[in-house]
Amino acid sequence: MQKIGTFGVVAFNESGQVREVVGRIVDWSRANAVPLSFHPFLKNLVDAPVAAEEASFITSSDAIISLGGDGTFLSVARMCRFSGKPVIGVNIGSLGFLTDIGIDNLEENLMKIRNGNYRTISRMVLDAKLTRNNNVIGSFHALNDVFINRVDTPKLTSISAWHGNDFITEFFADGIIIATPSGSTAYSLSAGGPIVEPTVQAFLLTPICPHSLTERPIILPSDKELRLVVNEKNPDLLLSIDGLESVRLQSDDRIIVSYGGVAGNLMQLAEQSYFSLLRRKLAWGRGYKQRQKRP
């Protein structure tokens, strides 16, 4: 792969750990003559010039280092407007499926990426439109998921779903999630949805605590749009986009989700695989190995 010229560095909090990691990246860049660009938010954390504005920070960076958890990564992808700018996720959070580079070997891994020892993985992005009274009142992009959930009232929601022209069912549940394969390890997984390899182009439709136990998660091809309709007599509902944007819904609101080819690019070390990431993050097989060691 092509060598990286300038790294952009961004974080959205000023915790002690973020400050320490930023300092390590600065020391590494100076020792190896690697140009850095800093997001304006980091003006109090670095003893170096920062970009005057977010737009110039993005354009001056060949790749962007996101410091934090998956939430920070999603914010950075949205900040780049899913333009294809590659993002390197450095995990300073907890679990982190999008931020797969740890801080233990940070400098070594950044040098590998600097020298071209990486791969760029394209992740599908959802296009979502919210229509009300036949007018589009909101257009959104989501890397992980689009979901509808209750706001305050602990009552079942009633949401009808179509795939293309095919009616699926009327879901009676706490809410419903439409996720990408990247988002299959996020909210959808917590709601009982399957893990889907992220290069698959598909929609995951996952009801949240459905009233009927036979209403299970569904994996659908992304060549047809998904349409959700908010039925009458619902409690207060909220449409959420990657957990970063939200809109209150009304009866008969329609959410149309499609895939138009927009992608977010994730930089990953060349030797990393998705299943090694799952084994590490979810501790797959660890219980069996521990049992084998018992006398």
Beta strands, then each sheet from edge to edge (+ up, - down):
strand 1: 7-10
strand 2: 36-38
strand 3: 63-68
strand 4: 87-91
strand 5: 118-124
strand 6: 126-132
strand 7: 135-142
strand 8: 145-150
strand 9: 157-163
strand 10: 166-173
strand 11: 175-179
strand 12: 202-208
strand 13: 218-221
strand 14: 226-230
strand 15: 237-241
strand 16: 245-249
strand 17: 254-258
strand 18: 263-269
sheet 1: 2+ 1+ 3+ 4+
sheet 2: 5+ 18-
sheet 3: 7+ 6- 17+ 14- 9+ 10-
sheet 4: 13+ 12- 11+ 8- 15+ 16-
end
